[in-house]
Amino acid sequence: MVRKAFKMKIYEGQAAEYEKRHNELWPEMAEMIHEHGGSNYSIFLDKDTNILYGYIELEDEEKWAKSADTAINRKWWDFMANIMETNPDNSPVAIDLQPVFHLD
């Protein structure tokens, strides 16, 4: 199991919309995450900076990387692009965070 953390950024005034969209996560998106080995997925918001902090546990990073090329993932990126910082392909600008401590 691989623990992965990353940060992203939403646009000013979009916190409620971001949360709403994730509370209504499409079932096929949740299925894709699980099918590609993702579990225990959480996203946290720092309201002062509009920075999102994500955490996910992965079976395998190579398997997870393939999720980016699924049709449902591309559709989700397009759906979210108007409320957060994205790359030219509408993928979120995501910066991996370096692990420095873990306690079970």
Secondary structure, 3 states (H helix, E strand, C coil): CEEEEEEEEECCCCHHHHHHHHHCCCHHHHHHHHHCCEEEEEEEEECCCCEEEEEEEECCHHHHHHHHHCHHHHHHHHHHHHHECECCCCCECCEECCCCCCCC
